[in-house]
Amino acid sequence: MKHGWMVLAALSVGILGCGDSDEAGAREVSIEFAGNVGDEDFVCGTTYNNLGSANTPLQLVDFRLYVQGIELRNSAGDWVAVALTENNFQTSGAVLLDFEDGCGEFGDGPTNDTVSGTVPEGTYDAIRFQMGVPFEVNHNSPATAPPPLNRSTMQWDWQGGYKFLRVDSGSFMGGGWRMHLGSAACDGDSVAGGTTGCDSPNRVDVELDGFDPDTNTVVADARALVAGQDLENLAPMPPGCMSGPSDPDCTSIFGNLGLPFGGNPAPGSQSFFTAR
């Protein structure tokens, strides 16, 4: 009798233990991103027509961006951080989404359209993140940084930090148009830890409802990025938006990113990212 009771107790403990493990366990997630130009997929080197307010054709040769602080909303309404899996496109704090395949002069071959990591078991119905790089690592040198922060073509300088978004058209030697988003008006007077803040941090807040990481994709749309911006009658230099707080080639673009510009507050939420 005593022996049978001990067996039943052991089975009960085992069953309870399995339930606790499942509830506290983690699941892998692969969150898909896509680079689009309107309804078309971004293909490096392709010319896309009718962009911006002047319906300008642009041959796009670069489309890369960093994201950080990725979280999913669970069934209880709580936001849960995605623990990133470190690889050539991810550190513990930032992910490089790379839609170009090296067709331009500053690109490279490997592409990446996925954020990989783990979250607690459960169901999720929304995603939020920032387009950007955490301040703590934004002003380090790419020469000594781990991947993906070792891409020198995605960095301005130690004071300005990384380019959170890079969209290029044409050649730097032959003109063209480009949009590079990063922090601006940063302080500091030394390379090693000299930057303590930026007046225009320019990190884009994104929150998308109705997002299931198993079935939905986050879309970054270059056509939506430049909607309303004149891409032909550009300020003398640089040819396009380089995130300067008084650059007229940034006005509508910053509005589309939901960022303040030229002393004016942010006009509202961003329209560059959507879920499908």
C-alpha positions in Angstrom: 0.0 0.0 0.0 2.8 2.4 1.0 4.6 1.5 -2.2 1.6 2.3 -4.4 1.2 5.7 -2.7 4.8 6.5 -3.4 4.4 5.7 -7.1 1.3 7.8 -7.3 3.0 10.7 -5.6 6.0 10.4 -7.9 3.7 10.5 -10.9 1.9 13.5 -9.6 5.1 15.4 -9.0 6.3 14.5 -12.5 3.0 15.7 -14.1 3.2 19.0 -12.1 6.8 19.4 -13.0 6.1 19.0 -16.8 3.3 21.6 -16.5 5.6 24.1 -14.7 8.3 23.6 -17.3 6.0 24.1 -20.3 4.6 27.3 -18.8 8.0 28.7 -17.9 9.7 27.5 -21.1 10.8 29.5 -24.1 9.9 29.3 -27.7 11.9 30.3 -30.7 10.6 33.1 -33.0 11.7 34.2 -36.4 10.2 37.6 -37.1 10.2 38.3 -40.9 10.9 41.8 -42.3 10.6 42.9 -45.9 12.0 45.8 -47.9 9.3 47.1 -50.3 8.8 50.0 -52.7 5.1 50.4 -52.5 3.5 47.1 -53.6 6.8 45.9 -55.2 9.6 44.0 -53.5 12.9 45.9 -53.2 15.3 44.4 -55.7 18.8 46.0 -55.6 19.5 47.9 -58.8 15.9 48.3 -59.9 14.5 51.6 -61.1 11.3 52.5 -59.4 9.0 55.2 -60.9 6.8 58.0 -59.5 8.5 58.4 -56.1 8.0 61.5 -54.0 6.0 64.6 -54.8 7.7 65.1 -58.2 7.1 61.5 -59.3 10.8 60.9 -59.6 12.3 57.7 -61.0 15.2 56.3 -58.8 17.4 53.3 -59.2 17.7 52.1 -55.7 21.0 50.4 -54.8 21.0 50.2 -51.0 18.3 49.5 -48.4 19.5 48.7 -44.9 18.4 49.5 -41.3 19.0 48.7 -37.7 16.3 47.8 -35.2 16.5 47.5 -31.4 14.3 46.8 -28.4 12.0 44.3 -30.1 9.0 43.3 -28.0 5.9 41.3 -28.5 2.6 41.7 -26.7 1.2 38.5 -25.1 -2.4 37.5 -24.4 -2.3 39.2 -21.0 -1.5 42.5 -22.7 2.1 42.6 -21.4 5.0 43.5 -23.6 7.7 40.8 -23.6 11.3 41.4 -24.9 12.6 39.1 -27.6 15.9 37.7 -26.4 18.1 37.9 -29.6 20.2 35.1 -30.9 23.6 36.4 -31.6 24.9 35.9 -35.2 26.5 37.9 -38.0 23.4 40.2 -38.1 22.4 40.3 -34.5 24.0 41.3 -31.2 22.2 41.2 -27.9 21.0 44.8 -28.5 20.6 45.4 -32.2 19.7 43.7 -35.5 20.8 44.7 -39.0 18.1 44.2 -41.6 19.9 44.2 -45.0 17.8 44.0 -48.2 20.6 44.9 -50.6 22.8 42.3 -52.3 25.9 44.3 -53.1 24.7 45.9 -56.3 25.8 49.3 -55.2 29.3 50.7 -54.4 28.9 50.5 -50.6 26.8 47.4 -50.2 27.8 43.8 -49.6 26.6 40.4 -50.6 24.9 38.8 -47.6 21.2 39.8 -46.9 19.1 39.5 -43.8 15.3 39.8 -43.4 14.8 38.0 -40.1 15.0 38.8 -36.4 15.7 35.5 -34.5 15.3 35.0 -30.8 13.2 33.5 -28.0 10.2 34.5 -26.0 8.2 32.8 -23.3 5.6 30.2 -24.6 2.3 31.8 -25.5 0.4 33.7 -28.2 1.3 37.3 -29.3 -0.8 39.9 -31.2 1.4 43.0 -31.6 5.0 44.1 -32.0 7.0 47.2 -31.1 10.6 48.2 -31.6 12.8 51.2 -32.4 14.6 51.8 -35.7 18.1 52.7 -34.4 21.0 51.5 -32.3 21.2 51.8 -28.5 22.9 54.9 -27.3 25.3 52.8 -25.2 27.0 51.4 -28.4 26.0 53.9 -31.0 29.2 56.0 -30.6 31.7 53.1 -30.6 34.2 52.3 -33.4 33.0 49.8 -36.0 36.7 48.6 -36.2 36.3 47.0 -32.8 32.6 46.4 -32.6 31.0 42.9 -32.9 28.8 42.1 -35.9 26.5 43.7 -37.1 28.0 46.9 -35.7 31.2 46.4 -37.6 29.8 47.6 -40.9 31.8 50.8 -41.5 29.4 51.8 -44.4 26.6 51.9 -41.8 28.4 54.4 -39.6 29.1 58.2 -39.9 31.7 58.9 -37.3 32.2 58.4 -33.6 30.2 61.5 -32.7 27.3 61.0 -35.0 27.2 57.2 -34.6 25.6 54.7 -36.8 23.2 55.2 -39.8 20.0 53.7 -38.5 18.6 53.7 -42.1 20.4 53.8 -45.4 18.5 54.1 -48.7 20.7 55.1 -51.7 20.1 55.8 -55.4 22.7 56.1 -58.1 26.4 56.7 -57.4 28.1 59.0 -55.0 30.5 60.0 -57.7 27.7 60.6 -60.2 25.1 62.3 -58.0 22.0 60.4 -57.2 19.8 60.7 -54.1 20.1 59.1 -50.7 18.5 59.1 -47.3 20.7 58.4 -44.2 19.0 58.6 -40.9 21.1 58.8 -37.7 21.5 60.9 -34.5 22.4 64.5 -35.1 23.6 67.5 -33.0 25.6 65.2 -30.7 28.1 66.6 -28.2 31.5 65.3 -27.3 35.1 66.2 -28.0 37.0 62.9 -27.8 36.7 59.6 -29.6 36.7 57.4 -26.5 33.4 57.9 -24.7 33.2 61.6 -25.5 29.5 61.6 -26.6 27.0 62.1 -23.7 23.9 63.0 -25.7 22.4 64.1 -29.0 19.8 66.9 -29.4 18.2 64.9 -32.2 18.5 61.2 -31.4 16.2 60.3 -34.3 15.3 56.8 -33.2 11.9 55.8 -34.7 9.3 54.3 -32.4 7.2 51.6 -34.1 4.2 49.8 -32.8 2.1 47.5 -35.0 -1.2 45.9 -33.7 -2.6 42.7 -35.2 0.9 41.1 -35.6 1.4 37.4 -35.2 5.1 36.6 -35.3 4.3 33.2 -36.8 2.3 34.5 -39.8 2.9 38.2 -40.3 5.7 40.3 -41.8 7.0 43.8 -40.9 7.2 45.8 -44.1 9.6 48.8 -44.5 8.3 50.7 -47.5 10.7 53.1 -49.3 7.8 54.6 -51.3 6.0 55.6 -48.0 9.3 56.9 -46.7 9.6 59.6 -49.4 5.8 60.4 -49.9 5.4 64.1 -50.3 9.1 64.8 -50.5 10.6 66.5 -53.6 13.4 64.2 -54.8 14.4 66.4 -57.8 14.9 70.0 -56.6 17.5 69.2 -54.0 19.5 71.5 -51.7 23.1 71.9 -53.1 24.8 69.3 -50.9 24.4 66.6 -49.8 22.1 65.2 -52.5 19.3 64.0 -50.3 18.4 63.8 -46.6 21.3 63.4 -44.3 19.3 64.0 -41.1 20.4 67.6 -40.6 17.9 69.5 -38.5 17.6 72.2 -41.1 18.0 70.2 -44.3 14.9 70.9 -46.6 15.4 67.5 -48.3 14.3 65.9 -45.0 11.0 67.7 -44.2 8.4 65.2 -45.4 10.6 62.2 -44.8 11.0 63.0 -41.1 7.2 63.4 -40.9 6.7 60.0 -42.5 9.0 58.6 -39.8 7.1 60.3 -37.0 10.1 62.3 -36.0 10.3 66.0 -35.0 12.1 68.2 -37.5 13.4 71.8 -37.6 12.2 72.7 -34.1 8.7 71.4 -34.8 7.2 68.4 -32.8 6.6 65.0 -34.4 3.5 65.2 -36.6 2.2 61.8 -35.4 3.0 58.1 -35.7 5.3 56.8 -38.4 4.0 55.4 -41.8 7.3 53.7 -43.0 6.6 50.4 -41.3 3.4 48.3 -41.6 2.4 44.7 -40.9 1.0 42.3 -43.5 
